[in-house]
Amino acid sequence: MKEIKAVVRPSRLDRVSDALRRLPGFPGMNIGKVEGCSRFPSGQNPRNPKEALTDFSSKIRIEMVCPDELVDPVLRLIADHAFTGQAGDGLVWVTEVLHRVRVVEKEADLAAFASAPGTPSPGH
Protein backbone atom coordinates (compact mmCIF):
# COMPACT_ATOMS: atom_id res chain seq x y z
CA MET A 1 0.00 0.00 0.00
CA LYS A 2 1.07 3.55 -0.66
CA GLU A 3 0.03 6.96 0.59
CA ILE A 4 -0.36 9.57 -2.11
CA LYS A 5 -0.41 13.25 -1.24
CA ALA A 6 -0.91 16.04 -3.72
CA VAL A 7 -1.01 19.80 -3.40
CA VAL A 8 -3.00 21.42 -6.19
CA ARG A 9 -4.66 24.68 -7.09
CA PRO A 10 -8.16 25.06 -5.58
CA SER A 11 -9.53 25.76 -9.07
CA ARG A 12 -8.40 22.26 -10.17
CA LEU A 13 -9.97 20.27 -7.32
CA ASP A 14 -13.23 19.53 -9.19
CA ARG A 15 -11.36 18.23 -12.25
CA VAL A 16 -9.01 16.09 -10.18
CA SER A 17 -11.69 14.64 -7.89
CA ASP A 18 -14.08 13.89 -10.79
CA ALA A 19 -11.33 12.02 -12.63
CA LEU A 20 -10.32 10.07 -9.52
CA ARG A 21 -13.91 9.06 -8.74
CA ARG A 22 -14.22 7.53 -12.23
CA LEU A 23 -11.12 5.37 -11.64
CA PRO A 24 -12.11 1.72 -11.05
CA GLY A 25 -11.10 0.75 -7.51
CA PHE A 26 -10.83 4.37 -6.33
CA PRO A 27 -10.09 4.10 -2.58
CA GLY A 28 -11.49 7.46 -1.45
CA MET A 29 -9.62 10.58 -0.43
CA ASN A 30 -9.33 13.34 2.13
CA ILE A 31 -8.85 16.97 1.25
CA GLY A 32 -7.76 19.96 3.25
CA LYS A 33 -6.98 23.61 2.72
CA VAL A 34 -3.31 24.53 2.98
CA GLU A 35 -1.10 27.47 2.10
CA GLY A 36 2.23 27.18 0.40
CA CYS A 37 4.87 28.84 -1.66
CA SER A 38 7.14 27.82 -4.47
CA ARG A 39 10.88 28.20 -4.42
CA PHE A 40 12.16 31.53 -5.62
CA PRO A 41 13.59 31.55 -9.13
CA SER A 42 17.29 30.76 -9.31
CA GLY A 43 19.42 33.52 -7.80
CA GLN A 44 16.47 35.47 -6.43
CA ASN A 45 15.56 35.88 -2.78
CA PRO A 46 12.80 37.89 -1.10
CA ARG A 47 13.87 41.50 -0.70
CA ASN A 48 12.42 41.79 2.81
CA PRO A 49 10.60 39.69 5.46
CA LYS A 50 7.17 41.01 4.41
CA GLU A 51 7.72 39.83 0.84
CA ALA A 52 8.78 36.41 2.12
CA LEU A 53 5.69 36.07 4.33
CA THR A 54 3.18 37.20 1.71
CA ASP A 55 4.40 34.74 -0.93
CA PHE A 56 2.00 32.04 0.34
CA SER A 57 -1.06 31.14 -1.71
CA SER A 58 -4.08 28.95 -1.03
CA LYS A 59 -3.82 25.33 -2.16
CA ILE A 60 -5.70 22.08 -1.65
CA ARG A 61 -4.00 18.96 -0.26
CA ILE A 62 -5.39 15.63 -1.39
CA GLU A 63 -4.48 12.51 0.60
CA MET A 64 -5.28 8.86 0.00
CA VAL A 65 -4.01 5.38 0.76
CA CYS A 66 -4.25 3.02 -2.17
CA PRO A 67 -3.07 -0.38 -3.40
CA ASP A 68 0.24 -0.45 -5.25
CA GLU A 69 -1.44 -1.21 -8.59
CA LEU A 70 -3.40 2.08 -8.46
CA VAL A 71 -0.41 4.33 -7.76
CA ASP A 72 0.59 4.99 -11.38
CA PRO A 73 -2.98 5.63 -12.64
CA VAL A 74 -3.68 7.95 -9.68
CA LEU A 75 -0.45 9.90 -10.23
CA ARG A 76 -1.22 10.24 -13.93
CA LEU A 77 -4.78 11.44 -13.29
CA ILE A 78 -3.72 14.00 -10.71
CA ALA A 79 -0.91 15.37 -12.88
CA ASP A 80 -3.10 15.52 -16.01
CA HIS A 81 -6.06 17.22 -14.32
CA ALA A 82 -4.13 19.59 -12.02
CA PHE A 83 -1.90 20.89 -14.85
CA THR A 84 -2.30 24.50 -16.03
CA GLY A 85 1.25 24.97 -17.32
CA GLN A 86 1.96 27.78 -14.87
CA ALA A 87 4.32 27.92 -11.90
CA GLY A 88 2.53 26.79 -8.76
CA ASP A 89 0.53 23.95 -10.33
CA GLY A 90 1.42 21.76 -7.37
CA LEU A 91 3.29 18.68 -6.27
CA VAL A 92 2.48 14.98 -5.88
CA TRP A 93 4.44 12.48 -3.76
CA VAL A 94 4.17 8.86 -2.65
CA THR A 95 5.20 7.17 0.60
CA GLU A 96 5.12 3.57 1.77
CA VAL A 97 2.34 2.53 4.15
CA LEU A 98 3.35 -0.18 6.61
CA HIS A 99 -0.05 -0.70 8.23
CA ARG A 100 -3.61 0.39 7.63
CA VAL A 101 -6.61 -0.13 9.88
CA ARG A 102 -10.08 0.70 8.59
CA VAL A 103 -11.93 1.62 11.77
CA VAL A 104 -15.23 0.18 10.53
CA GLU A 105 -13.52 -3.23 10.17
CA LYS A 106 -11.34 -3.01 13.28
CA GLU A 107 -11.70 -6.61 14.43
CA ALA A 108 -10.33 -8.19 11.24
CA ASP A 109 -7.65 -5.58 10.59
CA LEU A 110 -6.48 -5.23 14.19
CA ALA A 111 -5.81 -8.97 14.38
CA ALA A 112 -3.47 -8.72 11.38
CA PHE A 113 -2.02 -5.46 12.67
CA ALA A 114 -1.29 -6.92 16.12
CA SER A 115 0.43 -9.97 14.66
CA ALA A 116 3.03 -7.90 12.79
CA PRO A 117 6.48 -8.25 14.38
CA GLY A 118 7.50 -5.31 16.55
CA THR A 119 4.00 -3.82 16.56
CA PRO A 120 2.52 -2.77 19.90
CA SER A 121 -0.76 -4.46 20.75
CA PRO A 122 -3.99 -2.50 20.06
CA GLY A 123 -4.91 -0.05 22.76
CA HIS A 124 -1.31 0.95 23.51
DSSP file (Angstrom, degrees, kcal/mol; ACC not computed):
  #  RESIDUE AA STRUCTURE BP1 BP2  ACC     N-H-->O    O-->H-N    N-H-->O    O-->H-N    TCO  KAPPA ALPHA  PHI   PSI    X-CA   Y-CA   Z-CA
    1    1 A M              0   0    0      0, 0.0    96,-2.0     0, 0.0     2,-0.3   0.000 360.0 360.0 360.0 150.6    0.0    0.0    0.0
    2    2 A K  E     -AB  66  96A   0     64,-2.6    64,-2.7    94,-0.2     2,-0.5  -0.954 360.0-135.0-132.2 151.3    1.1    3.6   -0.7
    3    3 A E  E     -AB  65  95A   0     92,-3.2    92,-2.4    -2,-0.3     2,-0.5  -0.927  21.4-162.3-102.9 130.3    0.0    7.0    0.6
    4    4 A I  E     -AB  64  94A   0     60,-2.9    60,-1.9    -2,-0.5     2,-0.4  -0.957   8.4-177.7-114.1 129.0   -0.4    9.6   -2.1
    5    5 A K  E     -AB  63  93A   0     88,-2.5    88,-2.8    -2,-0.5     2,-0.4  -0.973   2.3-179.3-123.3 141.7   -0.4   13.3   -1.2
    6    6 A A  E     -AB  62  92A   0     56,-2.4    56,-3.0    -2,-0.4     2,-0.5  -0.998  18.1-155.3-139.7 142.2   -0.9   16.0   -3.7
    7    7 A V  E     +AB  61  91A   0     84,-2.9    84,-1.7    -2,-0.4     2,-0.3  -0.984  31.4 164.0-116.3 120.9   -1.0   19.8   -3.4
    8    8 A V  E     -AB  60  90A   0     52,-2.8    52,-2.8    -2,-0.5    82,-0.2  -0.833  43.5 -82.7-133.9 167.2   -3.0   21.4   -6.2
    9    9 A R    >   -     0   0    0     80,-0.7     3,-1.9    73,-0.3     4,-0.5  -0.472  37.4-126.0 -67.8 140.3   -4.7   24.7   -7.1
   10   10 A P  G >  S+     0   0    0      0, 0.0     3,-1.3     0, 0.0     4,-0.4   0.857 110.1  61.9 -56.0 -34.8   -8.2   25.1   -5.6
   11   11 A S  G 3  S+     0   0    0      1,-0.2     4,-0.3     2,-0.1     3,-0.1   0.650 103.5  50.4 -67.5 -13.6   -9.5   25.8   -9.1
   12   12 A R  G <> S+     0   0    0     -3,-1.9     4,-2.5     1,-0.1    -1,-0.2   0.475  81.8  93.1-101.4  -4.8   -8.4   22.3  -10.2
   13   13 A L  H <> S+     0   0    0     -3,-1.3     4,-3.2    -4,-0.5     5,-0.3   0.914  84.3  51.1 -58.3 -46.0  -10.0   20.3   -7.3
   14   14 A D  H  > S+     0   0    0     -4,-0.4     4,-2.4     1,-0.2     5,-0.2   0.923 112.5  46.4 -58.4 -45.1  -13.2   19.5   -9.2
   15   15 A R  H  > S+     0   0    0     -4,-0.3     4,-2.0     2,-0.2    -1,-0.2   0.929 116.1  44.9 -62.6 -45.5  -11.4   18.2  -12.2
   16   16 A V  H  X S+     0   0    0     -4,-2.5     4,-2.4    65,-0.2    -2,-0.2   0.949 115.4  45.6 -65.2 -49.8   -9.0   16.1  -10.2
   17   17 A S  H  X S+     0   0    0     -4,-3.2     4,-2.4    -5,-0.2    -1,-0.2   0.883 111.8  52.0 -66.4 -37.7  -11.7   14.6   -7.9
   18   18 A D  H  X S+     0   0    0     -4,-2.4     4,-1.1    -5,-0.3    -1,-0.2   0.925 111.9  46.7 -61.6 -43.9  -14.1   13.9  -10.8
   19   19 A A  H  < S+     0   0    0     -4,-2.0     4,-0.5    -5,-0.2     3,-0.4   0.910 112.8  49.3 -65.3 -41.9  -11.3   12.0  -12.6
   20   20 A L  H >< S+     0   0    0     -4,-2.4     3,-1.3     1,-0.2    -2,-0.2   0.899 106.5  55.6 -65.2 -40.3  -10.3   10.1   -9.5
   21   21 A R  H 3< S+     0   0    0     -4,-2.4    -1,-0.2     1,-0.3    -2,-0.2   0.774 104.6  54.4 -64.7 -25.3  -13.9    9.1   -8.7
   22   22 A R  T 3< S+     0   0    0     -4,-1.1    -1,-0.3    -3,-0.4    -2,-0.2   0.604  84.3 105.7 -81.3 -12.2  -14.2    7.5  -12.2
   23   23 A L  S X  S-     0   0    0     -3,-1.3     3,-2.0    -4,-0.5     2,-0.1  -0.556  81.3-116.1 -72.0 122.4  -11.1    5.4  -11.6
   24   24 A P  T 3  S+     0   0    0      0, 0.0    -1,-0.1     0, 0.0    -2,-0.1  -0.376 101.8  18.8 -58.2 131.5  -12.1    1.7  -11.0
   25   25 A G  T 3  S+     0   0    0      1,-0.2    45,-0.1    -4,-0.1    -3,-0.1   0.546  82.5 175.2  84.6   7.9  -11.1    0.8   -7.5
   26   26 A F    <   -     0   0    0     -3,-2.0    -1,-0.2    -5,-0.2     3,-0.1  -0.248  20.2-154.2 -50.2 125.5  -10.8    4.4   -6.3
   27   27 A P        -     0   0    0      0, 0.0    -1,-0.2     0, 0.0    38,-0.1   0.506  37.6-105.5 -86.8  -3.5  -10.1    4.1   -2.6
   28   28 A G        -     0   0    0     -8,-0.1     2,-0.3    36,-0.1    37,-0.2  -0.264  35.4-133.1  96.9 167.8  -11.5    7.5   -1.5
   29   29 A M        -     0   0    0     35,-0.1     2,-0.4    -2,-0.1    35,-0.2  -0.981   4.5-135.7-155.1 162.2   -9.6   10.6   -0.4
   30   30 A N  E     -C   63   0A   0     33,-2.7    33,-2.8    -2,-0.3     2,-0.3  -0.932  21.4-164.1-117.3 147.0   -9.3   13.3    2.1
   31   31 A I  E     +C   62   0A   0     -2,-0.4     2,-0.3    31,-0.2    31,-0.2  -0.954   9.0 175.4-130.3 154.5   -8.8   17.0    1.3
   32   32 A G  E     -C   61   0A   0     29,-1.7    29,-3.0    -2,-0.3     2,-0.4  -0.989  33.0-108.4-151.5 156.3   -7.8   20.0    3.2
   33   33 A K  E     +C   60   0A   0     -2,-0.3     2,-0.3    27,-0.2    27,-0.2  -0.735  44.2 165.9 -87.2 133.7   -7.0   23.6    2.7
   34   34 A V  E     -C   59   0A   0     25,-2.3    25,-3.1    -2,-0.4     2,-0.4  -0.889  28.2-134.9-137.2 167.9   -3.3   24.5    3.0
   35   35 A E  E     +C   58   0A   0     -2,-0.3     2,-0.3    23,-0.2    23,-0.2  -0.974  32.6 157.5-124.6 144.6   -1.1   27.5    2.1
   36   36 A G  E     -C   57   0A   0     21,-2.1    21,-2.8    -2,-0.4     2,-0.3  -0.953  26.3-141.3-155.9 173.6    2.2   27.2    0.4
   37   37 A C        -     0   0    0     -2,-0.3     2,-0.2    19,-0.2    19,-0.1  -0.975  18.2-125.7-140.4 154.7    4.9   28.8   -1.7
   38   38 A S        -     0   0    0     -2,-0.3     2,-0.1    17,-0.3    17,-0.0  -0.466  42.3 -87.1 -89.1 167.6    7.1   27.8   -4.5
   39   39 A R        -     0   0    0     -2,-0.2    -1,-0.1     1,-0.1     3,-0.1  -0.435  50.3-102.8 -70.5 153.5   10.9   28.2   -4.4
   40   40 A F        -     0   0    0      4,-0.1     3,-0.2     1,-0.1    -1,-0.1  -0.493  47.9 -89.1 -73.6 148.0   12.2   31.5   -5.6
   41   41 A P    >   -     0   0    0      0, 0.0     3,-2.6     0, 0.0    -1,-0.1  -0.181  66.4 -68.6 -54.1 151.8   13.6   31.6   -9.1
   42   42 A S  T 3  S+     0   0    0      1,-0.3     3,-0.1    -3,-0.1    -3,-0.0  -0.115 121.4   7.8 -47.5 127.0   17.3   30.8   -9.3
   43   43 A G  T 3  S+     0   0    0      1,-0.2     2,-0.4    -3,-0.2    -1,-0.3   0.382 105.3 110.3  83.5  -4.8   19.4   33.5   -7.8
   44   44 A Q    <   +     0   0    0     -3,-2.6    -1,-0.2    -4,-0.1    -4,-0.1  -0.846  39.4 176.5-108.0 142.1   16.5   35.5   -6.4
   45   45 A N        -     0   0    0     -2,-0.4    -3,-0.0    -3,-0.1     7,-0.0  -0.927  44.0 -82.7-132.3 159.0   15.6   35.9   -2.8
   46   46 A P        -     0   0    0      0, 0.0     4,-0.0     0, 0.0     6,-0.0  -0.364  34.1-138.5 -61.0 143.6   12.8   37.9   -1.1
   47   47 A R  S    S+     0   0    0      1,-0.1     3,-0.0     2,-0.0    -3,-0.0   0.779  79.4   1.5 -76.2 -26.3   13.9   41.5   -0.7
   48   48 A N  S  > S-     0   0    0      1,-0.1     4,-1.8     0, 0.0     3,-0.2  -0.959  80.3 -97.1-154.0 167.3   12.4   41.8    2.8
   49   49 A P  H  > S+     0   0    0      0, 0.0     4,-2.2     0, 0.0     5,-0.2   0.858 119.4  56.7 -60.4 -36.4   10.6   39.7    5.5
   50   50 A K  H  > S+     0   0    0      1,-0.2     4,-1.7     2,-0.2     5,-0.1   0.920 106.6  49.4 -61.9 -43.0    7.2   41.0    4.4
   51   51 A E  H  4 S+     0   0    0      1,-0.2     4,-0.3    -3,-0.2    -1,-0.2   0.894 110.9  50.6 -62.5 -39.7    7.7   39.8    0.8
   52   52 A A  H >< S+     0   0    0     -4,-1.8     3,-0.7     1,-0.2    -1,-0.2   0.885 112.6  46.1 -66.1 -38.2    8.8   36.4    2.1
   53   53 A L  H >< S+     0   0    0     -4,-2.2     3,-0.5     1,-0.2    -1,-0.2   0.729 110.3  51.9 -79.1 -22.5    5.7   36.1    4.3
   54   54 A T  T 3< S+     0   0    0     -4,-1.7    -1,-0.2     1,-0.2    -2,-0.2   0.342  84.2  88.6 -96.0   7.5    3.2   37.2    1.7
   55   55 A D  T <   +     0   0    0     -3,-0.7   -17,-0.3    -4,-0.3    -1,-0.2   0.560  64.2 107.2 -79.0  -8.3    4.4   34.7   -0.9
   56   56 A F    <   -     0   0    0     -3,-0.5     2,-0.3   -19,-0.1   -19,-0.2  -0.468  48.9-171.7 -77.5 141.8    2.0   32.0    0.3
   57   57 A S  E     - C   0  36A   0    -21,-2.8   -21,-2.1    -2,-0.2     2,-0.1  -0.936  31.1 -92.7-130.6 156.2   -1.1   31.1   -1.7
   58   58 A S  E     + C   0  35A   0     -2,-0.3     2,-0.3   -23,-0.2   -23,-0.2  -0.414  49.6 167.4 -68.6 137.2   -4.1   28.9   -1.0
   59   59 A K  E     - C   0  34A   0    -25,-3.1   -25,-2.3   -50,-0.2     2,-0.4  -0.878  31.3-122.5-139.5 170.7   -3.8   25.3   -2.2
   60   60 A I  E     -AC   8  33A   0    -52,-2.8   -52,-2.8    -2,-0.3     2,-0.5  -0.978  17.5-150.5-118.7 133.2   -5.7   22.1   -1.7
   61   61 A R  E     -AC   7  32A   0    -29,-3.0   -29,-1.7    -2,-0.4     2,-0.4  -0.917   9.4-163.4-105.0 127.9   -4.0   19.0   -0.3
   62   62 A I  E     -AC   6  31A   0    -56,-3.0   -56,-2.4    -2,-0.5     2,-0.4  -0.912   9.5-176.0-107.6 133.6   -5.4   15.6   -1.4
   63   63 A E  E     +AC   5  30A   0    -33,-2.8   -33,-2.7    -2,-0.4     2,-0.3  -0.990  10.0 155.0-132.5 140.2   -4.5   12.5    0.6
   64   64 A M  E     -A    4   0A   0    -60,-1.9   -60,-2.9    -2,-0.4     2,-0.5  -0.986  33.0-138.7-156.8 156.3   -5.3    8.9    0.0
   65   65 A V  E     +A    3   0A   0     -2,-0.3   -62,-0.2   -62,-0.2    -2,-0.0  -0.984  37.2 166.9-115.2 126.9   -4.0    5.4    0.8
   66   66 A C  E     -A    2   0A   0    -64,-2.7   -64,-2.6    -2,-0.5     5,-0.1  -0.941  39.3 -88.2-141.2 160.5   -4.3    3.0   -2.2
   67   67 A P    >>  -     0   0    0      0, 0.0     3,-1.9     0, 0.0     4,-0.6  -0.292  44.9-109.7 -63.9 152.9   -3.1   -0.4   -3.4
   68   68 A D  H >> S+     0   0    0      1,-0.3     3,-1.2     2,-0.2     4,-0.5   0.842 115.5  61.2 -53.1 -38.2    0.2   -0.5   -5.2
   69   69 A E  H 34 S+     0   0    0      1,-0.3    -1,-0.3     2,-0.1     3,-0.0   0.669 103.4  50.7 -69.8 -14.4   -1.4   -1.2   -8.6
   70   70 A L  H <> S+     0   0    0     -3,-1.9     4,-2.5     2,-0.1    -1,-0.3   0.541  85.9  88.3 -95.3  -7.9   -3.4    2.1   -8.5
   71   71 A V  H <X S+     0   0    0     -3,-1.2     4,-2.8    -4,-0.6     5,-0.2   0.947  89.1  44.2 -59.2 -53.3   -0.4    4.3   -7.8
   72   72 A D  H  X S+     0   0    0     -4,-0.5     4,-2.5     1,-0.2    -1,-0.2   0.928 115.3  47.0 -61.7 -46.6    0.6    5.0  -11.4
   73   73 A P  H  > S+     0   0    0      0, 0.0     4,-2.4     0, 0.0    -1,-0.2   0.904 114.0  48.9 -61.7 -38.2   -3.0    5.6  -12.6
   74   74 A V  H  X S+     0   0    0     -4,-2.5     4,-2.6     2,-0.2     5,-0.2   0.935 111.8  48.3 -65.8 -45.5   -3.7    7.9   -9.7
   75   75 A L  H  X S+     0   0    0     -4,-2.8     4,-2.6    -5,-0.2     5,-0.2   0.918 112.7  49.1 -59.6 -43.4   -0.5    9.9  -10.2
   76   76 A R  H  X S+     0   0    0     -4,-2.5     4,-2.7    -5,-0.2     5,-0.2   0.922 111.9  48.1 -63.0 -45.3   -1.2   10.2  -13.9
   77   77 A L  H  X S+     0   0    0     -4,-2.4     4,-2.4     2,-0.2     5,-0.2   0.923 113.1  47.2 -63.3 -44.3   -4.8   11.4  -13.3
   78   78 A I  H  X S+     0   0    0     -4,-2.6     4,-2.0     1,-0.2     5,-0.2   0.953 114.8  45.8 -62.8 -48.3   -3.7   14.0  -10.7
   79   79 A A  H  X S+     0   0    0     -4,-2.6     4,-1.0    -5,-0.2    -2,-0.2   0.913 115.1  47.5 -61.8 -43.2   -0.9   15.4  -12.9
   80   80 A D  H  < S+     0   0    0     -4,-2.7    -1,-0.2    -5,-0.2    -2,-0.2   0.900 119.1  38.1 -65.2 -41.3   -3.1   15.5  -16.0
   81   81 A H  H  < S+     0   0    0     -4,-2.4   -65,-0.2    -5,-0.2    -1,-0.2   0.645 116.0  50.0 -91.1 -14.7   -6.1   17.2  -14.3
   82   82 A A  H  < S+     0   0    0     -4,-2.0   -73,-0.3    -5,-0.2    -1,-0.2   0.610  86.9 111.4 -91.7 -14.2   -4.1   19.6  -12.0
   83   83 A F     <  +     0   0    0     -4,-1.0   -75,-0.0    -5,-0.2    -4,-0.0  -0.385  22.7 153.4 -69.3 129.8   -1.9   20.9  -14.9
   84   84 A T        -     0   0    0      2,-0.3    -1,-0.2    -2,-0.2     3,-0.1   0.439  58.0-118.6-121.5 -15.7   -2.3   24.5  -16.0
   85   85 A G  S    S+     0   0    0      1,-0.3     2,-0.3     0, 0.0    -2,-0.1   0.491  77.9 112.3  89.1   3.8    1.2   25.0  -17.3
   86   86 A Q  S >  S-     0   0    0      1,-0.1     3,-1.0     2,-0.0    -1,-0.3  -0.771  79.4 -90.4-109.9 155.0    2.0   27.8  -14.9
   87   87 A A  T 3  S+     0   0    0     -2,-0.3    -1,-0.1     1,-0.2   -49,-0.0  -0.345 112.1  39.6 -57.2 140.4    4.3   27.9  -11.9
   88   88 A G  T 3   +     0   0    0      2,-0.2    -1,-0.2   -51,-0.0     3,-0.1   0.597  67.3 135.8  93.2  12.6    2.5   26.8   -8.8
   89   89 A D    <   -     0   0    0     -3,-1.0   -80,-0.7     1,-0.2     2,-0.3   0.800  65.8-114.8 -64.2 -27.4    0.5   23.9  -10.3
   90   90 A G  E     -B    8   0A   0    -82,-0.2     2,-0.3   -84,-0.0    -1,-0.2  -0.835  20.8 -90.5 131.6-166.3    1.4   21.8   -7.4
   91   91 A L  E     -B    7   0A   0    -84,-1.7   -84,-2.9    -2,-0.3     2,-0.4  -0.990  19.6-160.7-152.6 144.6    3.3   18.7   -6.3
   92   92 A V  E     +B    6   0A   0     -2,-0.3     2,-0.3   -86,-0.2   -86,-0.2  -0.997  15.9 174.0-130.6 136.3    2.5   15.0   -5.9
   93   93 A W  E     -B    5   0A   0    -88,-2.8   -88,-2.5    -2,-0.4     2,-0.4  -0.969  17.5-145.6-142.9 160.5    4.4   12.5   -3.8
   94   94 A V  E     -B    4   0A   0     -2,-0.3     2,-0.3   -90,-0.2   -90,-0.2  -0.968  13.3-177.2-128.6 136.9    4.2    8.9   -2.7
   95   95 A T  E     -B    3   0A   0    -92,-2.4   -92,-3.2    -2,-0.4     2,-0.2  -0.948  32.5-102.4-131.1 155.5    5.2    7.2    0.6
   96   96 A E  E     -B    2   0A   0     -2,-0.3     2,-0.5   -94,-0.2   -94,-0.2  -0.491  26.9-147.9 -73.7 141.4    5.1    3.6    1.8
   97   97 A V        -     0   0    0    -96,-2.0     3,-0.1    -2,-0.2    -1,-0.0  -0.964  12.9-175.2-112.1 119.3    2.3    2.5    4.2
   98   98 A L  S    S+     0   0    0     -2,-0.5     2,-0.3     1,-0.3    -1,-0.1   0.863  70.3   9.6 -81.9 -37.5    3.3   -0.2    6.6
   99   99 A H        -     0   0    0      2,-0.0     2,-0.4   -98,-0.0    -1,-0.3  -0.988  58.1-172.0-143.3 150.3    0.0   -0.7    8.2
  100  100 A R        -     0   0    0     -2,-0.3     2,-0.5    -3,-0.1    13,-0.1  -0.986   2.0-170.9-142.4 133.7   -3.6    0.4    7.6
  101  101 A V        -     0   0    0     -2,-0.4     2,-0.7    12,-0.0     5,-0.1  -0.974  13.6-151.2-125.4 117.0   -6.6   -0.1    9.9
  102  102 A R    >   -     0   0    0     -2,-0.5     3,-1.7     3,-0.2     7,-0.2  -0.794  14.6-146.0 -83.3 118.2  -10.1    0.7    8.6
  103  103 A V  G >  S+     0   0    0     -2,-0.7     3,-1.6     1,-0.3    -1,-0.2   0.847  95.5  59.0 -57.8 -38.5  -11.9    1.6   11.8
  104  104 A V  G 3  S+     0   0    0      1,-0.3    -1,-0.3     2,-0.1     3,-0.2   0.743 114.4  38.1 -64.2 -21.9  -15.2    0.2   10.5
  105  105 A E  G <> S+     0   0    0     -3,-1.7     4,-2.0     1,-0.1     3,-0.5  -0.114  77.4 140.2-116.0  34.2  -13.5   -3.2   10.2
  106  106 A K  H <>  +     0   0    0     -3,-1.6     4,-2.8     1,-0.2     5,-0.3   0.781  62.8  58.4 -56.2 -36.1  -11.3   -3.0   13.3
  107  107 A E  H  > S+     0   0    0      2,-0.2     4,-1.3     1,-0.2    -1,-0.2   0.956 112.6  37.7 -61.8 -50.6  -11.7   -6.6   14.4
  108  108 A A  H  > S+     0   0    0     -3,-0.5     4,-1.3     1,-0.2    -2,-0.2   0.937 122.8  42.0 -66.9 -46.8  -10.3   -8.2   11.2
  109  109 A D  H  X S+     0   0    0     -4,-2.0     4,-2.7    -7,-0.2    -2,-0.2   0.872 110.2  55.7 -71.7 -36.9   -7.7   -5.6   10.6
  110  110 A L  H  X S+     0   0    0     -4,-2.8     4,-3.0    -5,-0.3    -1,-0.2   0.844 103.2  56.6 -66.6 -31.3   -6.5   -5.2   14.2
  111  111 A A  H  X S+     0   0    0     -4,-1.3     4,-1.1    -5,-0.3    -1,-0.2   0.935 112.7  40.4 -63.5 -44.7   -5.8   -9.0   14.4
  112  112 A A  H  < S+     0   0    0     -4,-1.3     4,-0.5     2,-0.2    -2,-0.2   0.894 116.0  51.6 -68.5 -39.6   -3.5   -8.7   11.4
  113  113 A F  H >< S+     0   0    0     -4,-2.7     3,-1.1     1,-0.2    -2,-0.2   0.912 109.3  49.5 -63.2 -44.0   -2.0   -5.5   12.7
  114  114 A A  H 3< S+     0   0    0     -4,-3.0    -1,-0.2     1,-0.2    -2,-0.2   0.756 105.4  58.2 -69.5 -24.6   -1.3   -6.9   16.1
  115  115 A S  T 3< S+     0   0    0     -4,-1.1    -1,-0.2    -5,-0.2    -2,-0.2   0.575  79.1 109.1 -84.1  -7.1    0.4  -10.0   14.7
  116  116 A A  S X  S-     0   0    0     -3,-1.1     3,-1.7    -4,-0.5    -3,-0.0  -0.492  83.0-101.9 -69.1 135.4    3.0   -7.9   12.8
  117  117 A P  T 3  S+     0   0    0      0, 0.0    -1,-0.1     0, 0.0    -2,-0.1  -0.298 103.4  11.9 -59.0 136.0    6.5   -8.3   14.4
  118  118 A G  T 3  S+     0   0    0      1,-0.2    -3,-0.1    -4,-0.1    -2,-0.1   0.556  94.3 131.6  77.5   7.7    7.5   -5.3   16.5
  119  119 A T    <   -     0   0    0     -3,-1.7    -1,-0.2    -5,-0.2     0, 0.0  -0.815  59.0-122.3 -97.2 129.0    4.0   -3.8   16.6
  120  120 A P        -     0   0    0      0, 0.0    -4,-0.1     0, 0.0     3,-0.1  -0.324  37.6 -98.6 -63.2 150.6    2.5   -2.8   19.9
  121  121 A S    >   -     0   0    0      1,-0.1     3,-1.4     2,-0.1   -11,-0.0  -0.332  51.4 -82.5 -68.8 154.3   -0.8   -4.5   20.7
  122  122 A P  T 3  S+     0   0    0      0, 0.0    -1,-0.1     0, 0.0   -12,-0.0  -0.215 116.2  36.6 -56.9 144.9   -4.0   -2.5   20.1
  123  123 A G  T 3         0   0    0     -3,-0.1    -2,-0.1     0, 0.0     0, 0.0   0.389 360.0 360.0  92.6  -3.3   -4.9   -0.1   22.8
  124  124 A H    <         0   0    0     -3,-1.4    -3,-0.1    -4,-0.1     0, 0.0   0.389 360.0 360.0-109.1 360.0   -1.3    0.9   23.5
